[in-house]
């Protein structure tokens, strides 16, 4: 299957640069692939599509201020590091820019000297293993010196970094936000829970695997990088009970989908307490086992995320929905509008 099969035309002005003041005021496209139906709503109306007993599964990862800008000790060259994932102790896998200036043994200084990093291994695609040295508590130093790692298509800086966090963010470790969840307010979640919908929290720390571009022509040749996930026994039990009662499991975002499908693949279609690293790559032909419906944003052309959504609702139907979104002037990507896909194709 060709990567070009997942391309579409997007006017640059439709890429949302800032979030709405009212998160739930964004637009919501409601899709049913089996009925070939596309409807237009506002995100606050998502509650009308959730039924008592359903499970709404949310990713409670918290974005780190993972973008560090410093200088190389040896040459004073400007170096930028993006923390992707913690591998062991104070060693992190990072994306270095420019990577050609960061070789094994290089030392990078940040801020007032309380934080430095040494390159201990050169990896592919601009990645480096960096050992960090610091005074005090690492995360406190990072909060002071690091910047929020906004996607490159967002040109404006945020006045409030919390706008790039979900209101339920809890476990820090992500290099990017699970953006489908940015639409929820605490008030909307309280209303949803009051209706009898179960809020289920899992964790997947978003790393390079989610947002890395596909650089091959055939999608089958693309390799995903690993990302850490975790599901508690309580979450697994709630999902198992809902499924036994014939209720729906509704995933908020592609990170939730990848976590649930990873666990179902591991435990023969069942939910169990689990943690580990996933490299799952979902594209058309994939058989979903963990979800019944999904909430998601509008994704980049030719990305693994639009492939994942196409596997659920059908490529032709999804591209039709994207063309409709462009015609209707929806806002795209991280700070953009959302879609709710009521059921998978032929379900």
C-alpha positions as CSV (number, residue, x, y, z in Angstrom):
1,X,0.0,0.0,0.0
2,X,1.4,3.4,-1.0
3,X,1.9,6.3,1.4
4,X,0.5,8.5,-1.3
5,X,-2.8,6.8,-0.9
6,X,-3.2,8.8,2.3
7,X,-2.5,12.2,1.0
8,X,-4.9,15.1,0.7
9,X,-4.8,18.8,-0.1
10,X,-4.9,21.1,2.9
11,X,-4.8,24.9,2.7
12,X,-2.2,26.2,5.2
13,X,-4.6,28.7,6.7
14,X,-6.7,25.8,8.1
15,X,-3.8,24.7,10.4
16,X,-4.9,25.9,13.8
17,X,-2.1,28.0,15.4
18,X,-3.8,28.6,18.8
19,X,-6.3,26.7,21.0
20,X,-9.8,28.1,21.5
21,X,-10.4,29.8,24.9
22,X,-13.3,27.3,25.5
23,X,-11.9,23.9,24.7
24,X,-15.3,22.3,24.2
25,X,-16.3,25.0,21.7
26,X,-14.4,23.4,18.9
27,X,-16.3,21.8,16.1
28,X,-17.1,18.1,16.0
29,X,-17.6,16.1,12.8
30,X,-19.6,12.9,13.5
31,X,-19.0,10.0,11.1
32,X,-20.7,6.7,10.5
33,X,-18.8,4.8,7.8
34,X,-21.4,2.1,7.4
35,X,-24.2,4.6,6.8
36,X,-22.0,6.9,4.8
37,X,-23.1,9.7,7.1
38,X,-21.2,12.9,7.9
39,X,-22.8,15.4,10.4
40,X,-21.6,18.6,11.9
41,X,-21.8,19.6,15.6
42,X,-19.8,21.2,18.4
43,X,-17.6,19.2,20.7
44,X,-19.7,19.9,23.8
45,X,-22.4,17.8,22.1
46,X,-20.2,14.7,22.3
47,X,-22.1,13.9,25.5
48,X,-25.2,13.2,23.3
49,X,-23.3,10.3,21.6
50,X,-22.2,8.6,24.9
51,X,-24.5,6.2,26.6
52,X,-24.8,5.1,30.3
53,X,-22.4,2.2,30.9
54,X,-20.1,3.2,28.0
55,X,-16.4,3.5,28.8
56,X,-14.6,6.7,27.6
57,X,-10.9,5.9,27.7
58,X,-8.5,8.8,28.2
59,X,-4.7,9.1,28.1
60,X,-3.5,10.8,31.3
61,X,0.1,11.3,30.2
62,X,1.6,14.8,30.9
63,X,3.8,16.6,28.4
64,X,7.3,17.5,29.6
65,X,8.8,20.9,28.8
66,X,11.0,18.6,26.7
67,X,12.6,21.1,24.4
68,X,16.0,22.2,25.6
69,X,18.2,24.8,23.9
70,X,21.9,25.0,24.8
71,X,25.3,25.1,23.4
72,X,28.1,22.7,22.8
73,X,31.0,23.1,25.2
74,X,33.6,22.3,22.7
75,X,32.6,24.8,20.0
76,X,29.8,26.9,21.6
77,X,27.5,25.9,18.7
78,X,23.8,26.1,19.4
79,X,22.2,22.7,20.0
80,X,18.6,21.8,20.6
81,X,17.5,18.6,22.2
82,X,14.0,17.1,22.4
83,X,13.6,14.6,25.1
84,X,11.8,11.6,23.7
85,X,11.9,9.0,26.4
86,X,13.8,8.1,29.6
87,X,15.8,4.8,29.1
88,X,17.5,4.3,32.4
89,X,18.3,6.6,35.3
90,X,19.3,10.0,34.0
91,X,19.8,8.8,30.4
92,X,17.3,9.9,27.8
93,X,16.8,9.2,24.2
94,X,16.7,12.6,22.5
95,X,16.3,14.1,19.1
96,X,19.3,16.4,18.4
97,X,19.3,19.4,16.1
98,X,21.5,19.7,14.3
99,X,22.4,16.1,14.9
100,X,25.6,16.3,12.8
101,X,27.1,18.4,15.5
102,X,26.4,16.0,18.3
103,X,28.7,13.0,18.3
104,X,29.6,10.6,21.0
105,X,31.4,12.4,23.8
106,X,30.0,15.8,23.0
107,X,28.9,17.9,26.0
108,X,26.0,20.3,25.9
109,X,25.4,23.0,28.5
110,X,21.9,24.5,29.3
111,X,21.0,27.7,31.1
112,X,23.2,28.7,34.0
113,X,25.2,25.5,34.1
114,X,22.9,23.6,36.5
115,X,22.0,21.2,33.6
116,X,24.4,19.5,31.1
117,X,24.3,16.4,28.9
118,X,26.8,14.1,27.4
119,X,26.2,12.1,24.2
120,X,26.9,8.5,25.0
121,X,25.6,6.9,21.9
122,X,24.7,8.0,18.3
123,X,21.4,6.5,17.0
124,X,19.7,6.8,13.6
125,X,17.4,9.6,12.4
126,X,19.0,12.3,14.5
127,X,18.5,10.5,17.8
128,X,21.1,10.5,20.5
129,X,21.4,8.8,23.9
130,X,22.2,11.6,26.4
131,X,23.3,11.3,30.0
132,X,22.1,14.3,32.0
133,X,24.0,15.9,34.9
134,X,22.3,18.5,37.1
135,X,22.1,20.2,40.5
136,X,18.9,19.7,42.4
137,X,15.8,17.8,41.2
138,X,15.8,17.0,37.4
139,X,12.1,17.7,36.7
140,X,12.3,21.0,38.6
141,X,15.3,22.1,36.5
142,X,13.6,20.9,33.4
143,X,10.5,23.0,34.3
144,X,12.7,26.0,34.6
145,X,14.9,25.6,31.5
146,X,12.8,23.5,29.1
147,X,10.1,24.7,26.7
148,X,6.9,23.1,25.6
149,X,7.6,21.0,22.5
150,X,5.0,22.3,20.1
151,X,4.7,20.7,16.7
152,X,6.7,22.4,13.9
153,X,3.6,23.5,12.1
154,X,2.6,25.7,15.0
155,X,4.4,28.9,14.6
156,X,3.0,30.9,17.5
157,X,4.2,30.6,21.1
158,X,1.7,29.8,23.8
159,X,1.1,32.4,26.6
160,X,0.1,29.5,28.9
161,X,1.9,26.2,28.4
162,X,-1.0,24.4,30.2
163,X,-3.0,24.9,27.0
164,X,-1.0,22.1,25.5
165,X,-2.0,19.8,28.4
166,X,-5.2,17.9,28.9
167,X,-7.2,18.9,32.0
168,X,-6.6,15.4,33.3
169,X,-2.8,15.2,32.6
170,X,-1.2,13.3,35.5
171,X,1.8,11.1,34.7
172,X,4.7,13.2,33.1
173,X,6.7,11.6,30.3
174,X,5.4,12.8,26.9
175,X,7.1,14.7,24.2
176,X,3.8,15.6,22.6
177,X,0.2,16.0,23.9
178,X,-2.6,13.4,23.2
179,X,-4.4,16.1,21.4
180,X,-7.8,14.6,21.0
181,X,-8.2,15.0,24.7
182,X,-7.5,18.8,24.6
183,X,-11.2,19.3,23.7
184,X,-12.4,18.2,27.2
185,X,-13.1,20.6,30.0
186,X,-13.4,19.5,33.6
187,X,-17.1,20.6,33.5
188,X,-17.8,18.5,30.4
189,X,-16.1,15.4,31.9
190,X,-18.2,15.9,35.1
191,X,-21.4,16.0,33.0
192,X,-20.3,12.9,31.1
193,X,-19.6,11.0,34.3
194,X,-22.9,12.1,35.8
195,X,-24.7,10.6,32.8
196,X,-23.3,7.2,33.8
197,X,-20.3,7.0,31.4
198,X,-17.2,5.4,33.0
199,X,-14.1,7.5,32.6
200,X,-11.1,5.1,32.3
201,X,-7.6,6.4,32.4
202,X,-4.6,4.7,30.7
203,X,-1.1,6.1,30.0
204,X,1.0,6.2,26.9
205,X,3.9,8.5,26.8
206,X,4.0,10.0,23.3
207,X,7.4,9.8,21.6
208,X,8.8,9.6,18.2
209,X,6.6,6.7,17.2
210,X,3.5,8.8,17.1
211,X,4.7,11.9,15.2
212,X,7.6,10.6,13.1
213,X,6.9,11.1,9.4
214,X,6.7,8.2,7.1
215,X,9.7,8.3,4.8
216,X,9.2,5.1,2.7
217,X,6.9,4.7,-0.3
218,X,5.3,1.5,0.9
219,X,3.7,1.8,4.3
220,X,4.5,-1.9,5.1
221,X,8.2,-0.9,5.2
222,X,7.7,1.8,7.9
223,X,8.9,1.0,11.4
224,X,7.4,2.5,14.5
225,X,9.6,3.6,17.4
226,X,8.7,2.2,20.8
227,X,6.5,4.2,23.3
228,X,5.8,3.3,26.9
229,X,2.3,2.3,28.0
230,X,0.6,1.3,31.2
231,X,-2.9,0.1,32.2
232,X,-4.0,-0.5,35.7
233,X,-5.9,-3.6,37.0
234,X,-8.8,-1.3,37.8
235,X,-8.9,0.1,34.2
236,X,-8.8,-3.4,32.8
237,X,-11.6,-4.7,35.1
238,X,-13.8,-1.7,34.1
239,X,-13.3,-2.3,30.4
240,X,-13.8,-6.1,30.8
241,X,-17.1,-5.6,32.7
242,X,-18.4,-3.1,30.1
243,X,-17.6,-5.4,27.3
244,X,-19.4,-8.3,29.1
245,X,-22.5,-6.1,29.5
246,X,-22.5,-5.2,25.8
247,X,-21.4,-1.5,26.4
248,X,-19.1,0.4,24.1
249,X,-15.4,1.2,24.6
250,X,-14.8,4.6,23.2
251,X,-11.1,5.6,22.7
252,X,-10.2,9.3,22.9
253,X,-7.2,9.6,20.6
254,X,-4.8,7.5,18.7
255,X,-2.5,7.0,21.7
256,X,-5.4,5.3,23.6
257,X,-6.2,3.2,20.5
258,X,-2.6,2.0,20.2
259,X,-2.5,1.1,23.9
260,X,-5.8,-0.8,23.9
261,X,-5.0,-2.7,20.7
262,X,-1.5,-3.5,22.0
263,X,-2.9,-5.1,25.1
264,X,-5.6,-6.9,23.2
265,X,-3.0,-8.4,20.9
266,X,-0.9,-9.4,23.9
267,X,-3.8,-11.1,25.8
268,X,-5.9,-12.6,22.9
269,X,-8.5,-9.9,22.8
270,X,-8.8,-9.4,26.5
271,X,-7.9,-6.5,28.8
272,X,-5.4,-7.1,31.6
273,X,-3.2,-5.0,33.8
274,X,-0.1,-4.4,31.7
275,X,2.8,-2.1,31.0
276,X,5.7,-2.1,28.5
277,X,6.8,-0.7,25.2
278,X,4.6,-0.8,22.1
279,X,5.7,-0.5,18.4
280,X,2.2,-1.3,17.0
281,X,1.5,0.2,13.6
282,X,-2.1,0.2,12.6
283,X,-3.1,0.7,8.9
284,X,-5.9,-0.7,6.6
285,X,-6.2,-4.4,6.9
286,X,-5.8,-4.3,10.7
287,X,-8.5,-6.0,12.7
288,X,-9.6,-3.9,15.7
289,X,-10.3,-5.8,18.9
290,X,-10.2,-3.2,21.6
291,X,-12.5,-0.4,20.7
292,X,-16.0,0.3,19.4
293,X,-15.8,4.0,18.6
294,X,-13.2,6.8,18.6
295,X,-12.7,10.5,19.1
296,X,-9.8,11.9,17.2
297,X,-8.4,15.1,15.6
298,X,-7.7,15.7,11.9
299,X,-4.2,14.4,11.1
300,X,-1.4,15.3,8.8
301,X,-1.4,14.0,5.2
302,X,0.5,10.7,4.8
303,X,0.9,10.2,8.6
304,X,0.6,7.0,10.5
305,X,-2.3,8.6,12.3
306,X,-4.5,9.0,9.3
307,X,-3.6,5.4,8.3
308,X,-4.8,4.3,11.8
309,X,-8.1,6.1,11.4
310,X,-8.5,4.7,7.9
311,X,-8.1,1.2,9.2
312,X,-11.1,1.8,11.4
313,X,-13.5,3.7,9.1
314,X,-12.2,2.9,5.6
315,X,-9.7,5.0,3.6
316,X,-12.1,6.3,1.0
317,X,-14.6,7.4,3.6
318,X,-12.0,9.1,5.7
319,X,-10.5,11.0,2.8
320,X,-14.1,12.0,1.9
321,X,-14.5,13.3,5.4
322,X,-11.3,15.2,5.2
323,X,-12.3,16.8,1.9
324,X,-15.6,17.8,3.6
325,X,-13.7,19.3,6.5
326,X,-11.6,21.4,4.2
327,X,-14.7,22.6,2.3
328,X,-16.4,23.4,5.6
329,X,-13.3,25.2,6.9
330,X,-12.6,23.0,9.9
331,X,-9.5,23.7,11.9
332,X,-6.8,21.0,11.6
333,X,-4.1,19.3,13.7
334,X,-3.2,19.7,17.4
335,X,-5.3,22.8,18.2
336,X,-7.9,22.1,15.6
337,X,-11.4,20.5,15.6
338,X,-12.3,16.9,16.3
339,X,-14.2,14.0,14.8
340,X,-16.2,11.2,16.4
341,X,-16.4,7.9,14.5
342,X,-19.5,6.1,15.9
343,X,-18.4,2.6,14.8
344,X,-15.9,0.8,12.8
345,X,-16.5,-0.2,9.2
346,X,-18.7,-3.3,8.7
347,X,-19.1,-3.6,12.5
